[in-house]
Amino acid sequence: MSNFKAGSSKFSRFINGKGFYIALAICLVAIGTASYIAINGSVGTVSKIKSGSGAASSNFAPSSSIPNWDNNSATKPTEQTVSGVADNRSSSSKPSSSSSSSSAAPTKPNQSQTSKLVYTMPVRGTILTAYSGNTPVFDKTMQDWRVHDGVDISGTEGTPVKACASGTVVEVKVDDMLGQEIVIDHGDGLRSIYANLASQVTVKKGQYVDVGDTIGCIGDTAQSEIAVAPHLHFEITKNGNDVDPLAQIGGEN
């Protein structure tokens, strides 16, 4: 019994002495081991994320659809979107400088861009000499056979002559054979010619005229047709070639 007590006393002294430090060392080793395991696992996970492999890649890869907002920037996308819509509306609603200038100073339409011209007969009357095309006809004034490039429409001297279609006056001249003459360009290679007019005309070169505008009146200035009753000599050319005026405008009044 005395020996047991003596052993107990020695064990107590051992525990109170070196045993305390041994227990502390064991605890530190345990803590260190746990920390190493935890750190090693974290490093492995991070490595997998960086390499894009394994389950970590699909679970932890950042989503490109999530914006990188900071501070109070969560409202910025909405502000930018509204600003963009406003800018687009303002730019589409504002007229360009060229549109503003054209509306401020309107110009006559370009006949070359007109898909269909509106026609009218330049005067109303009887056809005294028809268009002959390539077939010669007898000329009463010249007393020979020759082609007649237009139509002679009867009318008293001073009868107003109208533009058969809208266009630009390109010539106002006196022809040696056909007398006072006006030429109007209607675009697309189409021109109308009015001859045997009175010397006083109401238009000038470069002037735009609408269909039905008065450009002059019937006269007696055509020396090559002096034997014909008072009339308008009327021609139409297409790309420089004579065509039948009545077929071109349909004989509309």
C-alpha positions as CSV (number, residue, x, y, z in Angstrom):
1,M,0.0,0.0,0.0
2,S,2.8,2.3,0.8
3,N,4.4,1.5,-2.5
4,F,1.2,2.4,-4.5
5,K,1.0,5.7,-2.7
6,A,4.6,6.4,-3.5
7,G,4.0,5.6,-7.2
8,S,1.0,7.8,-7.3
9,S,3.0,10.6,-5.8
10,K,5.7,10.2,-8.5
11,F,3.1,10.1,-11.3
12,S,1.5,13.3,-9.9
13,R,4.9,14.9,-9.9
14,F,5.5,13.7,-13.5
15,I,2.1,15.1,-14.7
16,N,2.6,18.4,-13.0
17,G,6.1,18.6,-14.5
18,K,7.1,17.3,-17.9
19,G,3.7,15.7,-18.6
20,F,2.1,19.1,-19.1
21,Y,4.5,20.0,-21.9
22,I,4.0,16.7,-23.6
23,A,0.2,17.2,-23.7
24,L,0.7,20.7,-25.0
25,A,3.0,19.4,-27.8
26,I,0.4,16.7,-28.7
27,C,-2.3,19.4,-29.0
28,L,-0.1,21.6,-31.2
29,V,0.7,18.7,-33.5
30,A,-3.0,17.9,-33.8
31,I,-3.8,21.5,-34.6
32,G,-0.9,21.7,-37.2
33,T,-2.0,18.5,-38.9
34,A,-5.6,19.7,-39.2
35,S,-4.4,23.1,-40.5
36,Y,-2.2,21.4,-43.1
37,I,-5.0,19.2,-44.3
38,A,-7.4,22.2,-44.6
39,I,-4.8,24.3,-46.4
40,N,-3.8,21.5,-48.8
41,G,-7.5,20.9,-49.7
42,S,-8.0,24.6,-50.4
43,V,-4.9,24.9,-52.6
44,G,-6.1,21.9,-54.6
45,T,-9.5,23.4,-55.1
46,V,-7.9,26.7,-56.2
47,S,-5.6,24.9,-58.6
48,K,-8.6,23.1,-60.2
49,I,-10.5,26.4,-60.6
50,K,-7.5,28.1,-62.3
51,S,-6.9,25.1,-64.6
52,G,-10.7,24.9,-65.5
53,S,-10.8,21.2,-64.8
54,G,-13.0,19.0,-62.6
55,A,-16.1,19.8,-60.8
56,A,-14.6,23.0,-59.3
57,S,-14.5,24.5,-62.8
58,S,-18.2,24.2,-63.3
59,N,-19.1,25.1,-59.8
60,F,-16.8,28.1,-59.2
61,A,-16.2,29.5,-62.7
62,P,-17.3,33.2,-62.7
63,S,-20.4,33.9,-64.9
64,S,-19.8,36.3,-67.8
65,S,-23.4,37.5,-67.4
66,I,-22.9,38.9,-63.9
67,P,-21.7,42.5,-64.2
68,N,-18.7,43.6,-62.1
69,W,-20.5,46.4,-60.3
70,D,-18.8,48.3,-57.5
71,N,-19.9,50.9,-55.0
72,N,-23.3,52.2,-56.2
73,S,-22.8,51.3,-59.9
74,A,-25.8,48.9,-59.8
75,T,-27.9,51.7,-61.3
76,K,-25.5,52.5,-64.1
77,P,-26.7,49.9,-66.6
78,T,-30.2,51.3,-66.4
79,E,-29.0,54.9,-66.9
80,Q,-26.9,53.9,-69.9
81,T,-29.7,52.0,-71.5
82,V,-32.1,55.0,-71.1
83,S,-29.5,57.4,-72.4
84,G,-28.9,55.2,-75.4
85,V,-32.6,55.1,-76.3
86,A,-32.9,58.8,-75.9
87,D,-29.9,59.4,-78.2
88,N,-31.3,57.1,-80.9
89,R,-34.7,58.8,-80.8
90,S,-33.1,62.2,-81.0
91,S,-30.8,61.3,-83.8
92,S,-33.6,59.7,-85.9
93,S,-36.0,62.6,-85.3
94,K,-33.6,65.4,-86.1
95,P,-33.6,66.3,-89.8
96,S,-30.2,66.4,-91.5
97,S,-28.8,69.7,-92.6
98,S,-29.4,68.8,-96.2
99,S,-33.0,68.0,-95.5
100,S,-33.5,71.3,-93.7
101,S,-32.0,73.3,-96.5
102,S,-34.0,71.5,-99.1
103,S,-37.3,72.1,-97.3
104,A,-36.3,75.7,-96.8
105,A,-35.7,76.2,-100.5
106,P,-37.9,73.7,-102.4
107,T,-36.9,72.9,-105.9
108,K,-38.8,71.5,-108.9
109,P,-38.7,67.7,-109.3
110,N,-36.1,66.2,-111.5
111,Q,-38.0,64.9,-114.5
112,S,-35.4,62.2,-115.1
113,Q,-36.5,60.6,-111.9
114,T,-40.2,60.8,-112.7
115,S,-41.6,57.4,-113.5
116,K,-44.6,58.7,-115.5
117,L,-45.2,62.1,-117.1
118,V,-48.6,63.7,-117.3
119,Y,-49.4,64.9,-120.8
120,T,-51.7,67.4,-122.5
121,M,-52.1,68.6,-126.1
122,P,-50.3,71.9,-126.6
123,V,-53.3,73.3,-128.6
124,R,-56.7,72.0,-129.6
125,G,-57.3,71.8,-133.3
126,T,-57.4,69.8,-136.5
127,I,-54.3,67.9,-137.7
128,L,-53.4,69.6,-140.9
129,T,-50.2,67.6,-141.6
130,A,-49.6,64.3,-139.8
131,Y,-46.3,62.8,-138.7
132,S,-44.8,60.8,-141.6
133,G,-41.9,59.0,-140.0
134,N,-39.6,57.8,-142.8
135,T,-42.3,58.2,-145.5
136,P,-41.9,61.3,-147.6
137,V,-45.1,63.5,-148.1
138,F,-45.7,66.4,-150.5
139,D,-44.8,69.8,-149.0
140,K,-47.0,72.5,-150.4
141,T,-44.6,75.3,-149.5
142,M,-41.4,73.7,-150.8
143,Q,-43.2,71.9,-153.6
144,D,-41.3,68.7,-153.1
145,W,-41.5,65.4,-151.3
146,R,-40.0,65.2,-147.8
147,V,-40.6,63.6,-144.4
148,H,-42.6,65.5,-141.9
149,D,-41.0,65.2,-138.4
150,G,-44.0,66.4,-136.4
151,V,-47.7,67.3,-136.6
152,D,-49.2,70.6,-137.7
153,I,-52.2,71.5,-135.5
154,S,-54.5,74.2,-136.7
155,G,-55.3,77.3,-134.7
156,T,-55.7,81.0,-135.2
157,E,-52.8,83.3,-134.7
158,G,-52.5,84.3,-131.0
159,T,-53.9,81.0,-129.8
160,P,-52.0,80.1,-126.5
161,V,-49.6,77.2,-126.8
162,K,-49.1,75.0,-123.7
163,A,-46.3,72.8,-122.5
164,C,-47.3,69.2,-123.2
165,A,-45.6,68.0,-120.0
166,S,-43.5,69.3,-117.2
167,G,-39.9,70.0,-117.9
168,T,-37.1,72.6,-118.4
169,V,-36.8,75.0,-121.3
170,V,-33.5,74.2,-122.9
171,E,-33.8,76.3,-126.1
172,V,-35.6,79.5,-127.2
173,K,-34.4,80.3,-130.7
174,V,-35.4,81.3,-134.3
175,D,-34.9,78.5,-136.8
176,D,-34.3,79.4,-140.4
177,M,-37.1,77.1,-141.6
178,L,-39.5,76.6,-138.7
179,G,-39.4,80.1,-137.3
180,Q,-39.7,80.9,-133.6
181,E,-39.1,77.7,-131.6
182,I,-39.1,76.5,-128.0
183,V,-37.6,73.2,-126.9
184,I,-38.5,71.6,-123.5
185,D,-36.5,68.7,-121.9
186,H,-38.7,66.3,-120.0
187,G,-36.0,64.0,-118.8
188,D,-35.2,60.4,-119.8
189,G,-34.1,61.6,-123.3
190,L,-37.6,63.0,-124.0
191,R,-37.9,66.5,-125.6
192,S,-40.8,68.5,-127.1
193,I,-40.4,71.1,-129.8
194,Y,-42.9,73.9,-130.5
195,A,-42.4,75.9,-133.8
196,N,-44.1,78.5,-136.0
197,L,-44.7,80.5,-132.8
198,A,-45.2,84.3,-132.6
199,S,-42.0,86.1,-131.9
200,Q,-43.0,87.1,-128.3
201,V,-42.7,84.1,-126.0
202,T,-43.5,83.8,-122.3
203,V,-40.6,81.6,-121.2
204,K,-36.8,81.7,-121.2
205,K,-33.9,79.2,-121.4
206,G,-33.4,77.4,-118.1
207,Q,-37.0,78.0,-116.9
208,Y,-39.0,75.1,-115.4
209,V,-42.5,74.8,-116.6
210,D,-45.4,72.6,-115.4
211,V,-47.6,70.6,-117.8
212,G,-50.3,73.0,-119.3
213,D,-48.2,76.2,-118.7
214,T,-48.5,78.7,-121.5
215,I,-45.2,79.1,-123.3
216,G,-46.2,81.2,-126.3
217,C,-48.8,81.5,-129.0
218,I,-49.3,80.5,-132.6
219,G,-47.7,82.7,-135.2
220,D,-46.6,82.7,-138.8
221,T,-42.8,82.6,-138.6
222,A,-42.2,79.2,-140.2
223,Q,-40.9,79.9,-143.7
224,S,-41.0,76.3,-144.7
225,E,-44.7,76.0,-143.9
226,I,-46.0,79.4,-145.0
227,A,-48.4,77.8,-147.4
228,V,-50.2,75.9,-144.6
229,A,-53.0,77.6,-142.7
230,P,-52.1,79.1,-139.3
231,H,-50.9,76.2,-137.1
232,L,-48.5,75.0,-134.4
233,H,-45.7,72.8,-135.7
234,F,-45.3,70.2,-132.8
235,E,-42.5,67.6,-132.5
236,I,-41.3,65.1,-129.9
237,T,-37.9,63.4,-129.9
238,K,-36.7,60.4,-127.9
239,N,-33.0,60.2,-127.4
240,G,-32.5,62.5,-130.4
241,N,-34.9,60.5,-132.7
242,D,-38.2,61.9,-133.9
243,V,-41.3,60.0,-132.7
244,D,-45.0,60.4,-133.4
245,P,-46.2,63.1,-131.0
246,L,-49.8,61.8,-130.9
247,A,-48.6,58.3,-130.2
248,Q,-46.3,59.5,-127.4
249,I,-48.8,61.6,-125.5
250,G,-51.9,59.6,-126.5
251,G,-53.7,62.6,-128.0
252,E,-54.8,63.7,-124.6
253,N,-56.4,67.1,-124.1
